[in-house]
């Protein structure tokens, strides 16, 4: 079994918990409101804008034995730079206040996810950063394009309001193949375990972010707080 297959197996239950999130199921059915989509874009902005700084921090702390992985990060940074601006464009397209979103404070689960990975990089094993990559890229590949199509048709949202989702659905297919290649090159079992551990934590925090979107949008159908969303 390859390292990537081990990673997939060791994170399967947490991945399914994320994909079972009610708001994700609603998005895939096109049963989503503008306010919930706007709430999603706001949280996406706050974690996407941290992607490049986190990659740079990871690259700075990788040991010499992983110089090849540092090189891979350089390539990855070039592709990811500035994607938060796409999200702001999507917010404007649905009539949202992009400036207000950019200056707002992220939701607790979103902030905890970023802070957790930053802590893993700084104080644990920087390779653990790739656990977040596994979650975000894998989730995008699984649902982003389909969700964008269903929401555009079902919710009647503007066609130009899905640049972030549509681009990442297709773009991340290539990223995921690249990611798999790098993971399979790892030699130290501790590095793979660091990725597994951080991926499982990020699945919980990312899932909590989604589980609180309805509440953030004022949807009375959702009564979950962060403590319940993390269970």
SERO-4910 file (N, C-alpha, C, O; in steps of 0.05 Angstrom, whole numbers):
BEGIN
 pado doro    nc1    nc2    nc3   cac1   cac2   cac3    cc1    cc2    cc3    oc1    oc2    oc3
  Unk    A     17    -24      0      0      0      0     18     25      0     36     27     16
  Unk    A     12     44    -18     28     68    -19     22     86      4      2     83     19
  Unk    A     39    106      8     35    125     30      8    140     26     -7    144     45
  Unk    A      3    147      1    -22    162     -4    -47    144      2    -66    154     13
  Unk    A    -45    119     -5    -67    101      1    -71     98     31    -94     96     41
  Unk    A    -49     97     46    -51     96     75    -64    121     86    -80    120    105
  Unk    A    -56    144     75    -68    169     83    -98    169     78   -114    177     96
  Unk    A   -107    160     55   -135    159     48   -150    141     67   -172    147     77
  Unk    A   -138    118     74   -151     99     91   -153    109    120   -173    106    133
  Unk    A   -132    122    129   -131    131    157   -148    156    162   -154    162    185
  Unk    A   -157    169    141   -173    193    144   -202    189    134   -217    208    133
  Unk    A   -209    165    126   -234    160    112   -259    168    129   -277    181    119
  Unk    A   -259    161    155   -282    167    171   -286    197    176   -308    207    176
  Unk    A   -264    211    179   -265    240    183   -274    254    157   -288    273    157
  Unk    A   -264    243    135   -272    255    109   -302    251    104   -315    269     94
  Unk    A   -312    228    111   -341    223    107   -357    241    126   -379    249    118
  Unk    A   -347    246    150   -362    264    168   -364    291    156   -385    305    159
  Unk    A   -343    300    143   -344    326    130   -365    326    107   -381    344    105
  Unk    A   -363    306     90   -380    305     66   -410    301     74   -428    307     58
  Unk    A   -415    291     98   -442    287    108   -454    312    119   -477    312    128
  Unk    A   -439    334    120   -449    359    130   -474    367    115   -474    368     91
  Unk    A   -496    374    130   -521    381    116   -518    403     95   -531    401     74
  Unk    A   -503    424    101   -501    446     81   -487    437     56   -492    448     34
  Unk    A   -468    418     58   -455    408     34   -475    392     17   -476    394     -7
  Unk    A   -491    375     31   -511    360     16   -531    379      3   -540    374    -20
  Unk    A   -538    400     16   -557    420      4   -544    433    -20   -558    437    -40
  Unk    A   -519    440    -18   -505    453    -41   -505    434    -65   -508    443    -88
  Unk    A   -500    408    -60   -498    389    -83   -526    385    -95   -527    375   -118
  Unk    A   -547    392    -80   -574    389    -91   -583    416   -103   -605    417   -114
  Unk    A   -567    437   -100   -575    463   -110   -595    477    -91   -606    498    -98
  Unk    A   -598    466    -67   -617    477    -48   -602    495    -28   -599    488     -4
  Unk    A   -593    517    -37   -577    535    -21   -586    564    -25   -596    571    -47
  Unk    A   -584    580     -5   -592    608     -7   -568    626    -13   -545    618     -8
  Unk    A   -573    649    -23   -552    669    -27   -537    674     -1   -512    676     -2
  Unk    A   -551    677     21   -538    684     46   -519    662     56   -498    668     67
  Unk    A   -527    637     52   -509    615     60   -485    614     42   -463    610     52
  Unk    A   -489    618     16   -466    619     -2   -447    642      5   -423    639      4
  Unk    A   -459    665     11   -443    688     19   -427    682     45   -404    689     48
  Unk    A   -440    668     64   -426    660     89   -403    641     83   -382    643     95
  Unk    A   -407    623     64   -385    605     56   -362    621     44   -339    616     51
  Unk    A   -368    639     25   -347    654     12   -331    671     33   -307    674     30
  Unk    A   -345    681     52   -331    697     73   -311    680     88   -288    688     91
  Unk    A   -319    656     96   -300    639    110   -278    628     92   -255    625    100
  Unk    A   -286    622     67   -265    614     47   -244    635     44   -220    629     43
  Unk    A   -252    660     42   -233    682     39   -213    681     62   -189    684     58
  Unk    A   -223    677     86   -205    679    110   -185    656    112   -164    660    124
  Unk    A   -192    633    102   -171    612    103   -155    611     77   -131    604     78
  Unk    A   -166    618     54   -151    618     29   -129    640     30   -107    635     19
  Unk    A   -135    663     42   -114    684     42    -90    675     59    -69    687     57
  Unk    A    -93    655     76    -71    645     93    -56    623     80    -35    614     90
  Unk    A    -65    613     57    -53    589     45    -23    595     38     -6    579     45
  Unk    A    -18    616     24      9    622     15     27    628     39     50    617     41
  Unk    A     19    645     59     36    648     82     42    622     97     64    618    107
  Unk    A     22    604     99     27    578    112     47    561     96     64    548    107
  Unk    A     45    562     69     63    547     53     92    558     56    111    543     57
  Unk    A     94    584     57    120    596     60    132    589     88    156    584     90
  Unk    A    115    589    108    125    581    135    134    552    135    154    546    148
  Unk    A    118    535    122    125    507    121    152    503    106    170    489    116
  Unk    A    155    516     83    180    514     68    204    523     84    226    511     81
  Unk    A    201    544    100    223    554    116    232    535    138    255    536    146
  Unk    A    214    518    147    221    500    169    226    471    161    233    455    178
  Unk    A    224    465    135    230    438    127    260    432    130    276    450    125
  Unk    A    267    408    139    295    402    142    309    397    115    295    394     95
  Unk    A    335    397    116    350    394     91    344    367     77    345    366     52
  Unk    A    337    347     91    331    321     79    306    323     61    301    305     44
  Unk    A    290    343     65    265    347     49    268    371     30    248    384     25
  Unk    A    292    376     20    296    398      2    279    395    -23    269    415    -34
  Unk    A    275    370    -32    258    366    -56    229    374    -51    215    383    -69
  Unk    A    220    372    -26    193    379    -19    191    410    -18    170    421    -25
  Unk    A    212    423     -9    213    452     -9    210    463    -38    196    482    -43
  Unk    A    223    449    -56    221    457    -84    193    454    -95    183    470   -110
  Unk    A    179    432    -86    152    428    -95    134    450    -84    115    459    -98
  Unk    A    139    460    -60    124    482    -48    127    507    -64    108    523    -67
  Unk    A    151    512    -74    155    536    -90    136    536   -114    124    557   -121
  Unk    A    134    514   -127    116    511   -150     87    515   -142     72    528   -156
  Unk    A     80    504   -119     53    505   -109     46    534   -102     23    543   -107
  Unk    A     64    548    -90     59    576    -82     53    593   -107     35    609   -106
  Unk    A     68    589   -128     63    605   -152     35    601   -163     23    619   -174
  Unk    A     24    576   -160     -3    570   -170    -25    580   -152    -47    586   -161
  Unk    A    -19    582   -126    -40    590   -107    -41    619   -100    -61    629    -88
  Unk    A    -21    634   -108    -19    662   -100    -43    679   -111    -49    677   -135
  Unk    A    -56    693    -94    -77    712   -102   -105    701   -105   -123    715   -114
  Unk    A   -109    676    -99   -135    664   -103   -157    676    -85   -180    674    -92
  Unk    A   -149    688    -63   -169    701    -46   -183    724    -61   -206    731    -54
  Unk    A   -169    735    -81   -182    757    -96   -205    746   -113   -224    761   -119
  Unk    A   -202    721   -122   -224    709   -137   -249    708   -119   -272    712   -129
  Unk    A   -245    702    -94   -268    699    -76   -281    727    -72   -306    728    -72
  Unk    A   -266    747    -70   -277    774    -67   -293    782    -92   -314    795    -90
  Unk    A   -283    773   -115   -298    779   -140   -325    764   -140   -345    775   -148
  Unk    A   -325    739   -130   -350    724   -128   -370    738   -108   -394    738   -113
  Unk    A   -359    749    -87   -376    763    -67   -389    787    -80   -412    792    -76
  Unk    A   -373    802    -95   -384    826   -109   -406    817   -129   -426    831   -133
  Unk    A   -402    795   -142   -420    785   -163   -448    779   -152   -468    781   -166
  Unk    A   -449    772   -126   -476    766   -114   -485    790    -97   -504    787    -81
  Unk    A   -472    812   -100   -481    836    -86   -471    839    -58   -482    854    -42
  Unk    A   -451    824    -50   -440    825    -23   -420    848    -21   -410    859    -41
  Unk    A   -413    854      4   -393    875     10   -366    863     13   -359    854     35
  Unk    A   -350    862     -8   -324    849     -7   -305    863     13   -289    849     26
  Unk    A   -307    889     15   -289    903     34   -296    896     63   -278    893     79
  Unk    A   -321    893     69   -330    885     96   -320    857    102   -311    851    124
  Unk    A   -322    839     83   -313    811     87   -283    811     92   -273    797    110
  Unk    A   -268    826     76   -239    826     79   -229    837    106   -208    829    116
  Unk    A   -245    855    118   -237    866    143   -251    852    167   -245    860    190
  Unk    A   -268    833    162   -282    819    184   -264    798    198   -242    791    188
  Unk    A   -273    790    221   -259    768    236   -271    741    227   -295    738    225
  Unk    A   -253    722    222   -264    696    214   -280    682    236   -276    689    259
  Unk    A   -297    663    228   -311    647    248   -292    631    265   -270    625    255
  Unk    A   -300    623    289   -281    608    306   -269    583    293   -245    579    295
  Unk    A   -285    567    279   -274    542    268   -253    549    246   -233    535    243
  Unk    A   -258    570    231   -240    578    209   -214    587    222   -192    580    212
  Unk    A   -216    604    242   -192    614    255   -176    592    269   -152    591    268
  Unk    A   -191    573    282   -177    551    295   -163    533    275   -141    524    281
  Unk    A   -174    529    252   -162    513    231   -135    525    223   -115    511    221
  Unk    A   -135    551    217   -110    564    209    -90    564    231    -66    559    227
  Unk    A    -99    571    255    -80    572    278    -69    544    284    -46    542    292
  Unk    A    -85    523    281    -76    496    287    -53    489    268    -32    479    277
  Unk    A    -57    494    242    -36    487    223    -11    504    227     11    494    224
  Unk    A    -15    529    233      8    546    239     24    535    263     49    536    263
  Unk    A     10    525    282     23    514    306     37    488    299     60    483    309
  Unk    A     25    471    283     38    447    274     64    453    259     85    440    264
  Unk    A     64    473    242     87    480    227    109    490    246    133    483    243
  Unk    A    102    507    265    121    521    281    132    503    304    156    505    311
  Unk    A    116    486    315    124    472    340    123    442    338    133    428    356
  Unk    A    113    431    316    112    402    314    128    393    290    153    396    289
  Unk    A    115    382    269    129    374    245    117    390    222     93    388    216
  Unk    A    134    407    209    123    424    187    110    408    165     93    419    150
  Unk    A    117    383    161    105    366    140     75    363    146     59    358    127
  Unk    A     67    366    171     39    364    178     21    384    163     -3    380    161
  Unk    A     33    405    152     18    425    136      3    411    113    -19    419    106
  Unk    A     15    390    103      3    377     80    -22    362     87    -37    353     69
  Unk    A    -28    359    112    -54    348    120    -76    367    113    -98    358    104
  Unk    A    -72    393    116    -92    413    107    -94    413     77   -117    415     66
  Unk    A    -72    410     62    -73    408     33    -91    384     25   -108    387      7
  Unk    A    -87    362     38   -102    338     32   -132    343     35   -148    334     18
  Unk    A   -140    356     56   -168    361     61   -180    381     41   -200    375     29
  Unk    A   -167    404     38   -178    425     21   -178    418     -8   -198    422    -22
  Unk    A   -156    407    -18   -154    399    -46   -173    376    -52   -187    376    -72
  Unk    A   -173    357    -34   -190    333    -38   -220    340    -38   -235    330    -54
  Unk    A   -228    358    -19   -256    366    -18   -264    382    -43   -285    378    -54
  Unk    A   -246    399    -52   -251    415    -77   -256    396   -100   -274    400   -116
  Unk    A   -238    376   -103   -240    358   -125   -266    342   -124   -279    337   -145
  Unk    A   -275    335   -100   -298    318    -96   -324    333   -101   -343    322   -112
  Unk    A   -326    359    -94   -352    372    -94   -353    399   -107   -375    409   -114
  Unk    A   -331    413   -111   -332    441   -119   -347    447   -145   -365    463   -146
  Unk    A   -339    433   -166   -351    439   -192   -380    431   -192   -397    446   -202
  Unk    A   -387    408   -181   -414    399   -181   -432    418   -164   -454    425   -172
  Unk    A   -421    426   -141   -436    445   -124   -441    471   -138   -463    482   -136
  Unk    A   -421    481   -152   -424    507   -166   -446    505   -187   -462    523   -189
  Unk    A   -446    483   -202   -466    479   -223   -494    478   -211   -513    490   -221
  Unk    A   -497    463   -189   -523    459   -177   -533    485   -164   -557    491   -165
  Unk    A   -515    499   -151   -523    524   -138   -530    546   -158   -549    561   -154
  Unk    A   -515    547   -180   -521    567   -200   -549    562   -212   -564    581   -217
  Unk    A   -556    537   -217   -581    530   -229   -604    530   -208   -626    541   -214
  Unk    A   -599    519   -185   -620    516   -165   -626    541   -150   -649    547   -143
  Unk    A   -606    557   -143   -610    581   -127   -612    606   -145   -618    628   -134
  Unk    A   -609    603   -171   -611    626   -188   -590    648   -184   -595    671   -188
  Unk    A   -566    639   -176   -545    658   -171   -530    665   -197   -531    648   -216
  Unk    A   -518    688   -200   -505    696   -225   -483    676   -233   -469    664   -217
  Unk    A   -481    672   -259   -462    653   -270   -433    661   -264   -415    644   -262
  Unk    A   -428    687   -260   -401    696   -255   -394    697   -225   -374    710   -217
  Unk    A   -410    684   -209   -406    684   -180   -392    659   -169   -392    654   -145
  Unk    A   -381    643   -188   -370    617   -180   -341    613   -190   -333    590   -194
  Unk    A   -326    634   -193   -299    631   -204   -282    614   -185   -267    596   -194
  Unk    A   -284    619   -159   -268    605   -140   -275    575   -140   -257    558   -143
  Unk    A   -300    568   -138   -308    540   -137   -302    526   -163   -291    504   -163
  Unk    A   -310    538   -185   -306    524   -211   -277    521   -218   -269    500   -229
  Unk    A   -261    540   -212   -232    538   -219   -219    517   -201   -201    502   -210
  Unk    A   -227    516   -176   -214    497   -158   -223    468   -162   -208    449   -157
  Unk    A   -247    465   -172   -256    438   -178   -238    425   -199   -230    401   -196
  Unk    A   -232    439   -220   -215    428   -242   -185    431   -235   -169    413   -240
  Unk    A   -177    454   -225   -149    459   -218   -138    439   -198   -116    430   -200
  Unk    A   -155    433   -178   -146    416   -157   -143    387   -164   -130    371   -150
  Unk    A   -154    378   -187   -149    351   -197   -120    348   -202   -108    328   -195
  Unk    A   -108    367   -216    -79    367   -221    -63    369   -196    -43    356   -192
  Unk    A    -72    386   -178    -58    390   -152    -58    364   -136    -38    357   -124
  Unk    A    -81    350   -137    -83    325   -121    -64    304   -131    -52    289   -116
  Unk    A    -61    302   -158    -42    283   -169    -13    290   -162      3    273   -156
  Unk    A     -7    316   -162     19    326   -154     24    320   -125     46    312   -117
  Unk    A      3    325   -108      5    319    -80     10    290    -74     28    283    -58
  Unk    A     -4    272    -88      0    244    -85     29    236    -91     40    219    -76
  Unk    A     40    247   -111     67    241   -119     87    249    -97    105    234    -91
  Unk    A     83    272    -85    101    281    -64     98    264    -38    118    257    -26
  Unk    A     73    257    -31     69    241     -7     82    214    -10     94    203      9
  Unk    A     81    202    -33     92    176    -37    123    176    -37    135    155    -35
  Unk    A    135    199    -38    164    201    -37    175    203     -9    199    199     -4
  Unk    A    157    208     11    166    210     38    178    184     48    168    162     41
  Unk    A    199    185     64    213    161     74    209    157    104    209    134    113
  Unk    A    206    179    119    203    176    148    174    172    155    157    188    149
  Unk    A    168    150    169    140    144    177    128    167    194    104    171    194
  Unk    A    145    181    209    135    203    226    124    225    209    105    239    218
  Unk    A    135    229    185    124    250    167     96    243    158     78    260    158
  Unk    A     92    218    150     66    210    141     46    211    164     23    220    160
  Unk    A     54    203    188     36    205    211     29    233    217      6    239    225
  Unk    A     47    252    214     41    280    219     20    290    200      2    306    208
  Unk    A     21    281    175      1    289    155    -26    277    162    -47    290    160
  Unk    A    -26    252    170    -51    238    178    -64    253    201    -88    258    201
  Unk    A    -48    258    222    -59    271    246    -71    299    240    -92    305    249
  Unk    A    -56    314    224    -66    341    218    -90    341    200   -108    357    202
  Unk    A    -90    322    181   -113    319    163   -139    313    179   -159    325    174
  Unk    A   -137    294    197   -160    287    213   -170    311    230   -194    314    233
  Unk    A   -152    327    240   -160    350    256   -173    371    237   -193    383    244
  Unk    A   -161    375    214   -172    395    195   -199    386    185   -217    403    181
  Unk    A   -203    360    180   -229    351    172   -250    359    193   -272    367    185
  Unk    A   -244    357    218   -263    364    239   -268    395    239   -291    404    242
  Unk    A   -247    410    237   -250    439    238   -263    450    213   -280    468    215
  Unk    A   -256    439    190   -268    448    165   -298    440    165   -315    455    156
  Unk    A   -303    416    175   -331    407    177   -347    425    196   -370    431    191
  Unk    A   -334    433    218   -347    452    237   -353    478    224   -374    491    229
  Unk    A   -335    488    207   -340    512    192   -365    510    175   -382    528    175
  Unk    A   -367    488    161   -391    484    144   -416    481    160   -438    491    153
  Unk    A   -414    467    183   -438    463    199   -448    488    212   -471    489    222
  Unk    A   -432    509    213   -441    534    224   -449    555    204   -456    577    211
  Unk    A   -448    548    178   -454    567    157   -483    576    159   -489    600    156
  Unk    A   -501    557    163   -530    564    164   -535    583    187   -550    602    185
  Unk    A   -522    577    209   -526    594    233   -515    622    228   -527    642    236
  Unk    A   -492    623    214   -479    649    208   -497    665    189   -497    690    190
  Unk    A   -511    651    172   -528    664    152   -556    671    163   -573    682    149
  Unk    A   -561    664    189   -586    670    201   -608    650    194   -632    656    196
  Unk    A   -599    626    185   -618    605    178   -627    591    204   -611    578    217
  Unk    A   -652    594    211   -662    583    237   -663    553    237   -667    541    258
  Unk    A   -658    540    214   -659    511    213   -634    499    226   -633    475    232
  Unk    A   -614    516    231   -589    506    243   -586    518    271   -587    543    275
  Unk    A   -582    501    291   -579    510    318   -552    500    330   -548    501    354
  Unk    A   -534    492    313   -509    481    323   -489    503    329   -484    521    313
  Unk    A   -477    501    353   -455    518    360   -429    504    353   -430    481    344
  Unk    A   -406    516    358   -381    504    351   -377    478    366   -366    459    355
  Unk    A   -384    478    392   -379    454    408   -394    430    397   -384    408    397
  Unk    A   -419    434    388   -435    412    376   -424    405    349   -423    381    341
  Unk    A   -415    424    334   -405    419    306   -380    402    306   -374    389    287
  Unk    A   -364    403    328   -339    388    329   -343    360    339   -324    344    338
  Unk    A   -366    352    348   -371    326    359   -369    305    337   -372    281    342
***
